[in-house]
Amino acid sequence: MKEYQERLTQSLLEKNDQITFNQALTWVELLWEDFEATYAKAGHEYAGEEMTARVVKQWIDNYGDRLHEFIARNPKYEHLLNQKNNLH
């Protein structure tokens, strides 16, 4: 899982220059956990890390350049993604 997340973090950093490495890693972890939890709650069997990585990669490709705007609309996550708390 760590290898997938490292590659996804790099992909996100290439897509979005408004976030730090730590913020990108946090985003990848949040998206990863969200997909797996939602998939499980829907009653699906675990499909493996490769599938989760593909879905997260797709989200990064589609929304990665705008993820930093998420904080403004969802202050609940601000403590996780705040620039001051996630220095390079």
PDB file of N, CA, C and O in Angstrom:
ATOM      1  N   MET A   1       0.822  -1.183   0.000  1.00  0.00           N
ATOM      2  CA  MET A   1       0.000   0.000   0.000  1.00  0.00           C
ATOM      3  C   MET A   1       0.871   1.254   0.000  1.00  0.00           C
ATOM      4  O   MET A   1       0.566   2.228  -0.688  1.00  0.00           O
ATOM      5  N   LYS A   2       1.929   1.225   0.756  1.00  0.00           N
ATOM      6  CA  LYS A   2       2.806   2.387   0.865  1.00  0.00           C
ATOM      7  C   LYS A   2       3.373   2.787  -0.496  1.00  0.00           C
ATOM      8  O   LYS A   2       3.462   3.974  -0.811  1.00  0.00           O
ATOM      9  N   GLU A   3       3.754   1.797  -1.298  1.00  0.00           N
ATOM     10  CA  GLU A   3       4.306   2.081  -2.622  1.00  0.00           C
ATOM     11  C   GLU A   3       3.264   2.773  -3.508  1.00  0.00           C
ATOM     12  O   GLU A   3       3.577   3.740  -4.202  1.00  0.00           O
ATOM     13  N   TYR A   4       2.038   2.276  -3.479  1.00  0.00           N
ATOM     14  CA  TYR A   4       0.968   2.913  -4.246  1.00  0.00           C
ATOM     15  C   TYR A   4       0.766   4.356  -3.780  1.00  0.00           C
ATOM     16  O   TYR A   4       0.652   5.273  -4.594  1.00  0.00           O
ATOM     17  N   GLN A   5       0.723   4.541  -2.469  1.00  0.00           N
ATOM     18  CA  GLN A   5       0.467   5.874  -1.933  1.00  0.00           C
ATOM     19  C   GLN A   5       1.598   6.845  -2.247  1.00  0.00           C
ATOM     20  O   GLN A   5       1.350   8.030  -2.467  1.00  0.00           O
ATOM     21  N   GLU A   6       2.817   6.365  -2.270  1.00  0.00           N
ATOM     22  CA  GLU A   6       3.947   7.229  -2.631  1.00  0.00           C
ATOM     23  C   GLU A   6       3.829   7.695  -4.084  1.00  0.00           C
ATOM     24  O   GLU A   6       4.063   8.865  -4.386  1.00  0.00           O
ATOM     25  N   ARG A   7       3.467   6.780  -4.977  1.00  0.00           N
ATOM     26  CA  ARG A   7       3.293   7.146  -6.388  1.00  0.00           C
ATOM     27  C   ARG A   7       2.119   8.113  -6.561  1.00  0.00           C
ATOM     28  O   ARG A   7       2.196   9.060  -7.344  1.00  0.00           O
ATOM     29  N   LEU A   8       1.044   7.868  -5.830  1.00  0.00           N
ATOM     30  CA  LEU A   8      -0.120   8.747  -5.915  1.00  0.00           C
ATOM     31  C   LEU A   8       0.198  10.139  -5.374  1.00  0.00           C
ATOM     32  O   LEU A   8      -0.278  11.142  -5.907  1.00  0.00           O
ATOM     33  N   THR A   9       0.997  10.194  -4.323  1.00  0.00           N
ATOM     34  CA  THR A   9       1.405  11.481  -3.764  1.00  0.00           C
ATOM     35  C   THR A   9       2.202  12.268  -4.798  1.00  0.00           C
ATOM     36  O   THR A   9       1.983  13.468  -4.965  1.00  0.00           O
ATOM     37  N   GLN A  10       3.115  11.612  -5.488  1.00  0.00           N
ATOM     38  CA  GLN A  10       3.893  12.274  -6.534  1.00  0.00           C
ATOM     39  C   GLN A  10       2.992  12.748  -7.677  1.00  0.00           C
ATOM     40  O   GLN A  10       3.183  13.838  -8.216  1.00  0.00           O
ATOM     41  N   SER A  11       2.024  11.931  -8.036  1.00  0.00           N
ATOM     42  CA  SER A  11       1.077  12.330  -9.089  1.00  0.00           C
ATOM     43  C   SER A  11       0.304  13.571  -8.689  1.00  0.00           C
ATOM     44  O   SER A  11       0.090  14.470  -9.503  1.00  0.00           O
ATOM     45  N   LEU A  12      -0.113  13.617  -7.435  1.00  0.00           N
ATOM     46  CA  LEU A  12      -0.866  14.771  -6.954  1.00  0.00           C
ATOM     47  C   LEU A  12       0.009  16.015  -6.934  1.00  0.00           C
ATOM     48  O   LEU A  12      -0.450  17.099  -7.295  1.00  0.00           O
ATOM     49  N   LEU A  13       1.244  15.877  -6.522  1.00  0.00           N
ATOM     50  CA  LEU A  13       2.157  17.027  -6.515  1.00  0.00           C
ATOM     51  C   LEU A  13       2.415  17.552  -7.928  1.00  0.00           C
ATOM     52  O   LEU A  13       2.562  18.758  -8.125  1.00  0.00           O
ATOM     53  N   GLU A  14       2.467  16.665  -8.893  1.00  0.00           N
ATOM     54  CA  GLU A  14       2.638  17.092 -10.280  1.00  0.00           C
ATOM     55  C   GLU A  14       1.405  17.826 -10.793  1.00  0.00           C
ATOM     56  O   GLU A  14       1.506  18.714 -11.640  1.00  0.00           O
ATOM     57  N   LYS A  15       0.259  17.452 -10.281  1.00  0.00           N
ATOM     58  CA  LYS A  15      -1.006  18.034 -10.721  1.00  0.00           C
ATOM     59  C   LYS A  15      -1.317  19.355 -10.006  1.00  0.00           C
ATOM     60  O   LYS A  15      -1.981  20.228 -10.564  1.00  0.00           O
ATOM     61  N   ASN A  16      -0.833  19.492  -8.772  1.00  0.00           N
ATOM     62  CA  ASN A  16      -1.209  20.653  -7.959  1.00  0.00           C
ATOM     63  C   ASN A  16       0.032  21.239  -7.282  1.00  0.00           C
ATOM     64  O   ASN A  16       0.619  20.617  -6.396  1.00  0.00           O
ATOM     65  N   ASP A  17       0.418  22.432  -7.706  1.00  0.00           N
ATOM     66  CA  ASP A  17       1.593  23.074  -7.112  1.00  0.00           C
ATOM     67  C   ASP A  17       1.233  23.989  -5.944  1.00  0.00           C
ATOM     68  O   ASP A  17       2.084  24.733  -5.455  1.00  0.00           O
ATOM     69  N   GLN A  18      -0.017  23.940  -5.496  1.00  0.00           N
ATOM     70  CA  GLN A  18      -0.479  24.769  -4.390  1.00  0.00           C
ATOM     71  C   GLN A  18      -0.377  24.057  -3.043  1.00  0.00           C
ATOM     72  O   GLN A  18      -0.669  24.655  -2.007  1.00  0.00           O
ATOM     73  N   ILE A  19       0.028  22.804  -3.045  1.00  0.00           N
ATOM     74  CA  ILE A  19       0.073  22.034  -1.802  1.00  0.00           C
ATOM     75  C   ILE A  19       1.484  21.501  -1.557  1.00  0.00           C
ATOM     76  O   ILE A  19       2.290  21.365  -2.476  1.00  0.00           O
ATOM     77  N   THR A  20       1.750  21.207  -0.291  1.00  0.00           N
ATOM     78  CA  THR A  20       3.043  20.660   0.105  1.00  0.00           C
ATOM     79  C   THR A  20       3.034  19.134  -0.031  1.00  0.00           C
ATOM     80  O   THR A  20       1.991  18.522  -0.265  1.00  0.00           O
ATOM     81  N   PHE A  21       4.198  18.546   0.119  1.00  0.00           N
ATOM     82  CA  PHE A  21       4.298  17.089   0.088  1.00  0.00           C
ATOM     83  C   PHE A  21       3.417  16.474   1.171  1.00  0.00           C
ATOM     84  O   PHE A  21       2.678  15.527   0.905  1.00  0.00           O
ATOM     85  N   ASN A  22       3.491  17.004   2.386  1.00  0.00           N
ATOM     86  CA  ASN A  22       2.699  16.440   3.481  1.00  0.00           C
ATOM     87  C   ASN A  22       1.205  16.575   3.228  1.00  0.00           C
ATOM     88  O   ASN A  22       0.436  15.677   3.570  1.00  0.00           O
ATOM     89  N   GLN A  23       0.791  17.679   2.639  1.00  0.00           N
ATOM     90  CA  GLN A  23      -0.624  17.837   2.312  1.00  0.00           C
ATOM     91  C   GLN A  23      -1.032  16.833   1.234  1.00  0.00           C
ATOM     92  O   GLN A  23      -2.103  16.233   1.319  1.00  0.00           O
ATOM     93  N   ALA A  24      -0.192  16.651   0.233  1.00  0.00           N
ATOM     94  CA  ALA A  24      -0.495  15.686  -0.828  1.00  0.00           C
ATOM     95  C   ALA A  24      -0.614  14.278  -0.249  1.00  0.00           C
ATOM     96  O   ALA A  24      -1.527  13.532  -0.605  1.00  0.00           O
ATOM     97  N   LEU A  25       0.294  13.921   0.626  1.00  0.00           N
ATOM     98  CA  LEU A  25       0.241  12.608   1.271  1.00  0.00           C
ATOM     99  C   LEU A  25      -1.029  12.465   2.093  1.00  0.00           C
ATOM    100  O   LEU A  25      -1.673  11.417   2.064  1.00  0.00           O
ATOM    101  N   THR A  26      -1.391  13.508   2.824  1.00  0.00           N
ATOM    102  CA  THR A  26      -2.628  13.474   3.622  1.00  0.00           C
ATOM    103  C   THR A  26      -3.832  13.295   2.714  1.00  0.00           C
ATOM    104  O   THR A  26      -4.724  12.503   3.018  1.00  0.00           O
ATOM    105  N   TRP A  27      -3.869  14.025   1.593  1.00  0.00           N
ATOM    106  CA  TRP A  27      -4.961  13.874   0.631  1.00  0.00           C
ATOM    107  C   TRP A  27      -5.048  12.443   0.130  1.00  0.00           C
ATOM    108  O   TRP A  27      -6.134  11.865   0.090  1.00  0.00           O
ATOM    109  N   VAL A  28      -3.926  11.871  -0.250  1.00  0.00           N
ATOM    110  CA  VAL A  28      -3.925  10.503  -0.764  1.00  0.00           C
ATOM    111  C   VAL A  28      -4.456   9.548   0.308  1.00  0.00           C
ATOM    112  O   VAL A  28      -5.276   8.678   0.013  1.00  0.00           O
ATOM    113  N   GLU A  29      -4.001   9.705   1.527  1.00  0.00           N
ATOM    114  CA  GLU A  29      -4.467   8.836   2.609  1.00  0.00           C
ATOM    115  C   GLU A  29      -5.965   8.996   2.847  1.00  0.00           C
ATOM    116  O   GLU A  29      -6.672   8.006   3.040  1.00  0.00           O
ATOM    117  N   LEU A  30      -6.455  10.242   2.833  1.00  0.00           N
ATOM    118  CA  LEU A  30      -7.888  10.487   3.037  1.00  0.00           C
ATOM    119  C   LEU A  30      -8.723   9.893   1.904  1.00  0.00           C
ATOM    120  O   LEU A  30      -9.746   9.256   2.151  1.00  0.00           O
ATOM    121  N   LEU A  31      -8.290  10.100   0.678  1.00  0.00           N
ATOM    122  CA  LEU A  31      -9.024   9.556  -0.466  1.00  0.00           C
ATOM    123  C   LEU A  31      -9.005   8.029  -0.453  1.00  0.00           C
ATOM    124  O   LEU A  31     -10.011   7.383  -0.746  1.00  0.00           O
ATOM    125  N   TRP A  32      -7.863   7.469  -0.115  1.00  0.00           N
ATOM    126  CA  TRP A  32      -7.706   6.011  -0.041  1.00  0.00           C
ATOM    127  C   TRP A  32      -8.687   5.432   0.985  1.00  0.00           C
ATOM    128  O   TRP A  32      -9.451   4.514   0.686  1.00  0.00           O
ATOM    129  N   GLU A  33      -8.649   5.986   2.188  1.00  0.00           N
ATOM    130  CA  GLU A  33      -9.523   5.495   3.256  1.00  0.00           C
ATOM    131  C   GLU A  33     -10.983   5.708   2.924  1.00  0.00           C
ATOM    132  O   GLU A  33     -11.813   4.847   3.217  1.00  0.00           O
ATOM    133  N   ASP A  34     -11.316   6.836   2.318  1.00  0.00           N
ATOM    134  CA  ASP A  34     -12.694   7.127   1.959  1.00  0.00           C
ATOM    135  C   ASP A  34     -13.226   6.119   0.956  1.00  0.00           C
ATOM    136  O   ASP A  34     -14.338   5.613   1.109  1.00  0.00           O
ATOM    137  N   PHE A  35     -12.440   5.824  -0.067  1.00  0.00           N
ATOM    138  CA  PHE A  35     -12.894   4.853  -1.054  1.00  0.00           C
ATOM    139  C   PHE A  35     -13.092   3.481  -0.423  1.00  0.00           C
ATOM    140  O   PHE A  35     -14.127   2.848  -0.627  1.00  0.00           O
ATOM    141  N   GLU A  36     -12.119   3.025   0.334  1.00  0.00           N
ATOM    142  CA  GLU A  36     -12.232   1.686   0.917  1.00  0.00           C
ATOM    143  C   GLU A  36     -13.410   1.594   1.884  1.00  0.00           C
ATOM    144  O   GLU A  36     -14.114   0.585   1.901  1.00  0.00           O
ATOM    145  N   ALA A  37     -13.630   2.627   2.683  1.00  0.00           N
ATOM    146  CA  ALA A  37     -14.748   2.617   3.628  1.00  0.00           C
ATOM    147  C   ALA A  37     -16.092   2.644   2.896  1.00  0.00           C
ATOM    148  O   ALA A  37     -17.013   1.908   3.250  1.00  0.00           O
ATOM    149  N   THR A  38     -16.195   3.480   1.898  1.00  0.00           N
ATOM    150  CA  THR A  38     -17.442   3.584   1.139  1.00  0.00           C
ATOM    151  C   THR A  38     -17.728   2.288   0.388  1.00  0.00           C
ATOM    152  O   THR A  38     -18.872   1.834   0.339  1.00  0.00           O
ATOM    153  N   TYR A  39     -16.713   1.706  -0.183  1.00  0.00           N
ATOM    154  CA  TYR A  39     -16.852   0.446  -0.910  1.00  0.00           C
ATOM    155  C   TYR A  39     -17.321  -0.664   0.028  1.00  0.00           C
ATOM    156  O   TYR A  39     -18.186  -1.463  -0.331  1.00  0.00           O
ATOM    157  N   ALA A  40     -16.753  -0.710   1.219  1.00  0.00           N
ATOM    158  CA  ALA A  40     -17.131  -1.727   2.199  1.00  0.00           C
ATOM    159  C   ALA A  40     -18.561  -1.492   2.700  1.00  0.00           C
ATOM    160  O   ALA A  40     -19.334  -2.441   2.833  1.00  0.00           O
ATOM    161  N   LYS A  41     -18.911  -0.236   2.977  1.00  0.00           N
ATOM    162  CA  LYS A  41     -20.267   0.078   3.451  1.00  0.00           C
ATOM    163  C   LYS A  41     -21.318  -0.278   2.413  1.00  0.00           C
ATOM    164  O   LYS A  41     -22.457  -0.590   2.761  1.00  0.00           O
ATOM    165  N   ALA A  42     -20.947  -0.234   1.152  1.00  0.00           N
ATOM    166  CA  ALA A  42     -21.872  -0.590   0.080  1.00  0.00           C
ATOM    167  C   ALA A  42     -22.030  -2.104  -0.046  1.00  0.00           C
ATOM    168  O   ALA A  42     -22.816  -2.588  -0.860  1.00  0.00           O
ATOM    169  N   GLY A  43     -21.276  -2.851   0.768  1.00  0.00           N
ATOM    170  CA  GLY A  43     -21.406  -4.296   0.788  1.00  0.00           C
ATOM    171  C   GLY A  43     -20.530  -5.038  -0.200  1.00  0.00           C
ATOM    172  O   GLY A  43     -20.711  -6.238  -0.410  1.00  0.00           O
ATOM    173  N   HIS A  44     -19.589  -4.345  -0.805  1.00  0.00           N
ATOM    174  CA  HIS A  44     -18.697  -4.995  -1.760  1.00  0.00           C
ATOM    175  C   HIS A  44     -17.545  -5.676  -1.038  1.00  0.00           C
ATOM    176  O   HIS A  44     -17.087  -5.219   0.009  1.00  0.00           O
ATOM    177  N   GLU A  45     -17.086  -6.782  -1.623  1.00  0.00           N
ATOM    178  CA  GLU A  45     -15.898  -7.435  -1.096  1.00  0.00           C
ATOM    179  C   GLU A  45     -14.677  -6.578  -1.385  1.00  0.00           C
ATOM    180  O   GLU A  45     -14.641  -5.833  -2.364  1.00  0.00           O
ATOM    181  N   TYR A  46     -13.681  -6.695  -0.521  1.00  0.00           N
ATOM    182  CA  TYR A  46     -12.446  -5.950  -0.714  1.00  0.00           C
ATOM    183  C   TYR A  46     -11.831  -6.329  -2.050  1.00  0.00           C
ATOM    184  O   TYR A  46     -11.628  -7.509  -2.334  1.00  0.00           O
ATOM    185  N   ALA A  47     -11.536  -5.331  -2.867  1.00  0.00           N
ATOM    186  CA  ALA A  47     -11.030  -5.578  -4.219  1.00  0.00           C
ATOM    187  C   ALA A  47      -9.520  -5.426  -4.324  1.00  0.00           C
ATOM    188  O   ALA A  47      -8.957  -5.639  -5.397  1.00  0.00           O
ATOM    189  N   GLY A  48      -8.860  -5.068  -3.247  1.00  0.00           N
ATOM    190  CA  GLY A  48      -7.414  -4.981  -3.240  1.00  0.00           C
ATOM    191  C   GLY A  48      -6.875  -3.579  -3.431  1.00  0.00           C
ATOM    192  O   GLY A  48      -7.577  -2.659  -3.852  1.00  0.00           O
ATOM    193  N   GLU A  49      -5.608  -3.456  -3.107  1.00  0.00           N
ATOM    194  CA  GLU A  49      -4.925  -2.169  -3.172  1.00  0.00           C
ATOM    195  C   GLU A  49      -4.845  -1.627  -4.592  1.00  0.00           C
ATOM    196  O   GLU A  49      -4.920  -0.417  -4.802  1.00  0.00           O
ATOM    197  N   GLU A  50      -4.696  -2.508  -5.556  1.00  0.00           N
ATOM    198  CA  GLU A  50      -4.566  -2.060  -6.939  1.00  0.00           C
ATOM    199  C   GLU A  50      -5.825  -1.321  -7.399  1.00  0.00           C
ATOM    200  O   GLU A  50      -5.735  -0.286  -8.060  1.00  0.00           O
ATOM    201  N   MET A  51      -6.977  -1.847  -7.052  1.00  0.00           N
ATOM    202  CA  MET A  51      -8.220  -1.174  -7.441  1.00  0.00           C
ATOM    203  C   MET A  51      -8.353   0.165  -6.727  1.00  0.00           C
ATOM    204  O   MET A  51      -8.719   1.167  -7.341  1.00  0.00           O
ATOM    205  N   THR A  52      -8.057   0.181  -5.437  1.00  0.00           N
ATOM    206  CA  THR A  52      -8.123   1.434  -4.692  1.00  0.00           C
ATOM    207  C   THR A  52      -7.180   2.460  -5.298  1.00  0.00           C
ATOM    208  O   THR A  52      -7.546   3.626  -5.451  1.00  0.00           O
ATOM    209  N   ALA A  53      -5.979   2.040  -5.643  1.00  0.00           N
ATOM    210  CA  ALA A  53      -5.005   2.945  -6.260  1.00  0.00           C
ATOM    211  C   ALA A  53      -5.531   3.495  -7.581  1.00  0.00           C
ATOM    212  O   ALA A  53      -5.349   4.677  -7.873  1.00  0.00           O
ATOM    213  N   ARG A  54      -6.178   2.655  -8.381  1.00  0.00           N
ATOM    214  CA  ARG A  54      -6.732   3.120  -9.667  1.00  0.00           C
ATOM    215  C   ARG A  54      -7.808   4.178  -9.457  1.00  0.00           C
ATOM    216  O   ARG A  54      -7.846   5.180 -10.171  1.00  0.00           O
ATOM    217  N   VAL A  55      -8.676   3.958  -8.482  1.00  0.00           N
ATOM    218  CA  VAL A  55      -9.751   4.920  -8.217  1.00  0.00           C
ATOM    219  C   VAL A  55      -9.175   6.231  -7.706  1.00  0.00           C
ATOM    220  O   VAL A  55      -9.570   7.300  -8.172  1.00  0.00           O
ATOM    221  N   VAL A  56      -8.249   6.168  -6.759  1.00  0.00           N
ATOM    222  CA  VAL A  56      -7.636   7.384  -6.223  1.00  0.00           C
ATOM    223  C   VAL A  56      -6.882   8.118  -7.326  1.00  0.00           C
ATOM    224  O   VAL A  56      -6.931   9.346  -7.392  1.00  0.00           O
ATOM    225  N   LYS A  57      -6.188   7.387  -8.190  1.00  0.00           N
ATOM    226  CA  LYS A  57      -5.485   8.010  -9.319  1.00  0.00           C
ATOM    227  C   LYS A  57      -6.468   8.741 -10.224  1.00  0.00           C
ATOM    228  O   LYS A  57      -6.188   9.845 -10.690  1.00  0.00           O
ATOM    229  N   GLN A  58      -7.599   8.135 -10.467  1.00  0.00           N
ATOM    230  CA  GLN A  58      -8.623   8.773 -11.299  1.00  0.00           C
ATOM    231  C   GLN A  58      -9.118  10.064 -10.637  1.00  0.00           C
ATOM    232  O   GLN A  58      -9.290  11.078 -11.314  1.00  0.00           O
ATOM    233  N   TRP A  59      -9.347  10.033  -9.328  1.00  0.00           N
ATOM    234  CA  TRP A  59      -9.777  11.237  -8.605  1.00  0.00           C
ATOM    235  C   TRP A  59      -8.708  12.323  -8.691  1.00  0.00           C
ATOM    236  O   TRP A  59      -9.018  13.497  -8.890  1.00  0.00           O
ATOM    237  N   ILE A  60      -7.454  11.922  -8.541  1.00  0.00           N
ATOM    238  CA  ILE A  60      -6.347  12.891  -8.645  1.00  0.00           C
ATOM    239  C   ILE A  60      -6.307  13.487 -10.049  1.00  0.00           C
ATOM    240  O   ILE A  60      -6.156  14.698 -10.208  1.00  0.00           O
ATOM    241  N   ASP A  61      -6.442  12.644 -11.058  1.00  0.00           N
ATOM    242  CA  ASP A  61      -6.427  13.144 -12.435  1.00  0.00           C
ATOM    243  C   ASP A  61      -7.572  14.127 -12.686  1.00  0.00           C
ATOM    244  O   ASP A  61      -7.401  15.130 -13.379  1.00  0.00           O
ATOM    245  N   ASN A  62      -8.725  13.831 -12.123  1.00  0.00           N
ATOM    246  CA  ASN A  62      -9.907  14.668 -12.356  1.00  0.00           C
ATOM    247  C   ASN A  62      -9.970  15.910 -11.475  1.00  0.00           C
ATOM    248  O   ASN A  62     -10.405  16.966 -11.935  1.00  0.00           O
ATOM    249  N   TYR A  63      -9.546  15.805 -10.227  1.00  0.00           N
ATOM    250  CA  TYR A  63      -9.757  16.882  -9.261  1.00  0.00           C
ATOM    251  C   TYR A  63      -8.496  17.384  -8.568  1.00  0.00           C
ATOM    252  O   TYR A  63      -8.558  18.340  -7.796  1.00  0.00           O
ATOM    253  N   GLY A  64      -7.367  16.762  -8.829  1.00  0.00           N
ATOM    254  CA  GLY A  64      -6.132  17.062  -8.108  1.00  0.00           C
ATOM    255  C   GLY A  64      -5.713  18.509  -8.151  1.00  0.00           C
ATOM    256  O   GLY A  64      -5.186  19.033  -7.169  1.00  0.00           O
ATOM    257  N   ASP A  65      -5.938  19.164  -9.271  1.00  0.00           N
ATOM    258  CA  ASP A  65      -5.510  20.558  -9.388  1.00  0.00           C
ATOM    259  C   ASP A  65      -6.371  21.512  -8.583  1.00  0.00           C
ATOM    260  O   ASP A  65      -6.027  22.685  -8.442  1.00  0.00           O
ATOM    261  N   ARG A  66      -7.502  21.018  -8.044  1.00  0.00           N
ATOM    262  CA  ARG A  66      -8.404  21.870  -7.264  1.00  0.00           C
ATOM    263  C   ARG A  66      -8.564  21.418  -5.817  1.00  0.00           C
ATOM    264  O   ARG A  66      -9.350  22.016  -5.082  1.00  0.00           O
ATOM    265  N   LEU A  67      -7.863  20.408  -5.392  1.00  0.00           N
ATOM    266  CA  LEU A  67      -8.058  19.883  -4.042  1.00  0.00           C
ATOM    267  C   LEU A  67      -7.768  20.917  -2.960  1.00  0.00           C
ATOM    268  O   LEU A  67      -8.397  20.896  -1.902  1.00  0.00           O
ATOM    269  N   HIS A  68      -6.822  21.823  -3.214  1.00  0.00           N
ATOM    270  CA  HIS A  68      -6.493  22.829  -2.203  1.00  0.00           C
ATOM    271  C   HIS A  68      -7.676  23.763  -1.932  1.00  0.00           C
ATOM    272  O   HIS A  68      -7.706  24.416  -0.889  1.00  0.00           O
ATOM    273  N   GLU A  69      -8.643  23.842  -2.836  1.00  0.00           N
ATOM    274  CA  GLU A  69      -9.826  24.675  -2.645  1.00  0.00           C
ATOM    275  C   GLU A  69     -10.828  24.031  -1.698  1.00  0.00           C
ATOM    276  O   GLU A  69     -11.744  24.700  -1.220  1.00  0.00           O
ATOM    277  N   PHE A  70     -10.669  22.757  -1.423  1.00  0.00           N
ATOM    278  CA  PHE A  70     -11.586  22.000  -0.589  1.00  0.00           C
ATOM    279  C   PHE A  70     -11.697  22.561   0.823  1.00  0.00           C
ATOM    280  O   PHE A  70     -12.781  22.556   1.406  1.00  0.00           O
ATOM    281  N   ILE A  71     -10.598  23.041   1.375  1.00  0.00           N
ATOM    282  CA  ILE A  71     -10.581  23.554   2.749  1.00  0.00           C
ATOM    283  C   ILE A  71     -11.570  24.695   2.921  1.00  0.00           C
ATOM    284  O   ILE A  71     -12.249  24.772   3.945  1.00  0.00           O
ATOM    285  N   ALA A  72     -11.663  25.569   1.951  1.00  0.00           N
ATOM    286  CA  ALA A  72     -12.559  26.722   2.045  1.00  0.00           C
ATOM    287  C   ALA A  72     -14.013  26.286   2.187  1.00  0.00           C
ATOM    288  O   ALA A  72     -14.808  26.962   2.839  1.00  0.00           O
ATOM    289  N   ARG A  73     -14.353  25.172   1.585  1.00  0.00           N
ATOM    290  CA  ARG A  73     -15.734  24.692   1.640  1.00  0.00           C
ATOM    291  C   ARG A  73     -15.968  23.696   2.770  1.00  0.00           C
ATOM    292  O   ARG A  73     -17.118  23.424   3.114  1.00  0.00           O
ATOM    293  N   ASN A  74     -14.926  23.155   3.345  1.00  0.00           N
ATOM    294  CA  ASN A  74     -15.048  22.104   4.354  1.00  0.00           C
ATOM    295  C   ASN A  74     -14.056  22.320   5.488  1.00  0.00           C
ATOM    296  O   ASN A  74     -13.044  21.623   5.561  1.00  0.00           O
ATOM    297  N   PRO A  75     -14.332  23.275   6.373  1.00  0.00           N
ATOM    298  CA  PRO A  75     -13.377  23.581   7.445  1.00  0.00           C
ATOM    299  C   PRO A  75     -13.137  22.416   8.406  1.00  0.00           C
ATOM    300  O   PRO A  75     -12.195  22.456   9.198  1.00  0.00           O
ATOM    301  N   LYS A  76     -13.963  21.398   8.349  1.00  0.00           N
ATOM    302  CA  LYS A  76     -13.799  20.212   9.194  1.00  0.00           C
ATOM    303  C   LYS A  76     -12.426  19.563   9.001  1.00  0.00           C
ATOM    304  O   LYS A  76     -11.887  18.965   9.932  1.00  0.00           O
ATOM    305  N   TYR A  77     -11.859  19.681   7.789  1.00  0.00           N
ATOM    306  CA  TYR A  77     -10.583  19.053   7.474  1.00  0.00           C
ATOM    307  C   TYR A  77      -9.411  20.019   7.529  1.00  0.00           C
ATOM    308  O   TYR A  77      -8.278  19.636   7.237  1.00  0.00           O
ATOM    309  N   GLU A  78      -9.666  21.247   7.895  1.00  0.00           N
ATOM    310  CA  GLU A  78      -8.624  22.267   7.860  1.00  0.00           C
ATOM    311  C   GLU A  78      -7.412  21.880   8.706  1.00  0.00           C
ATOM    312  O   GLU A  78      -6.274  22.107   8.296  1.00  0.00           O
ATOM    313  N   HIS A  79      -7.647  21.301   9.875  1.00  0.00           N
ATOM    314  CA  HIS A  79      -6.526  20.932  10.750  1.00  0.00           C
ATOM    315  C   HIS A  79      -5.626  19.875  10.107  1.00  0.00           C
ATOM    316  O   HIS A  79      -4.443  19.796  10.440  1.00  0.00           O
ATOM    317  N   LEU A  80      -6.155  19.074   9.208  1.00  0.00           N
ATOM    318  CA  LEU A  80      -5.359  18.047   8.534  1.00  0.00           C
ATOM    319  C   LEU A  80      -4.567  18.596   7.362  1.00  0.00           C
ATOM    320  O   LEU A  80      -3.514  18.064   7.009  1.00  0.00           O
ATOM    321  N   LEU A  81      -5.076  19.660   6.763  1.00  0.00           N
ATOM    322  CA  LEU A  81      -4.507  20.145   5.504  1.00  0.00           C
ATOM    323  C   LEU A  81      -3.979  21.558   5.574  1.00  0.00           C
ATOM    324  O   LEU A  81      -3.603  22.126   4.548  1.00  0.00           O
ATOM    325  N   ASN A  82      -3.941  22.135   6.746  1.00  0.00           N
ATOM    326  CA  ASN A  82      -3.501  23.504   6.917  1.00  0.00           C
ATOM    327  C   ASN A  82      -2.021  23.626   6.567  1.00  0.00           C
ATOM    328  O   ASN A  82      -1.206  22.830   7.034  1.00  0.00           O
ATOM    329  N   GLN A  83      -1.673  24.609   5.756  1.00  0.00           N
ATOM    330  CA  GLN A  83      -0.290  24.848   5.336  1.00  0.00           C
ATOM    331  C   GLN A  83       0.644  24.981   6.538  1.00  0.00           C
ATOM    332  O   GLN A  83       1.764  24.470   6.513  1.00  0.00           O
ATOM    333  N   LYS A  84       0.192  25.663   7.582  1.00  0.00           N
ATOM    334  CA  LYS A  84       1.063  25.911   8.735  1.00  0.00           C
ATOM    335  C   LYS A  84       1.404  24.619   9.469  1.00  0.00           C
ATOM    336  O   LYS A  84       2.487  24.492  10.039  1.00  0.00           O
ATOM    337  N   ASN A  85       0.485  23.666   9.456  1.00  0.00           N
ATOM    338  CA  ASN A  85       0.709  22.400  10.156  1.00  0.00           C
ATOM    339  C   ASN A  85       1.434  21.378   9.303  1.00  0.00           C
ATOM    340  O   ASN A  85       1.919  20.373   9.822  1.00  0.00           O
ATOM    341  N   ASN A  86       1.515  21.616   8.004  1.00  0.00           N
ATOM    342  CA  ASN A  86       2.081  20.630   7.079  1.00  0.00           C
ATOM    343  C   ASN A  86       3.228  21.242   6.284  1.00  0.00           C
ATOM    344  O   ASN A  86       3.170  21.316   5.057  1.00  0.00           O
ATOM    345  N   LEU A  87       4.226  21.659   6.958  1.00  0.00           N
ATOM    346  CA  LEU A  87       5.371  22.249   6.285  1.00  0.00           C
ATOM    347  C   LEU A  87       6.125  21.190   5.506  1.00  0.00           C
ATOM    348  O   LEU A  87       6.037  20.003   5.821  1.00  0.00           O
ATOM    349  N   HIS A  88       6.863  21.610   4.495  1.00  0.00           N
ATOM    350  CA  HIS A  88       7.624  20.678   3.646  1.00  0.00           C
ATOM    351  C   HIS A  88       8.370  19.738   4.489  1.00  0.00           C
ATOM    352  O   HIS A  88       9.074  18.871   3.974  1.00  0.00           O
TER     353      HIS A  88
END
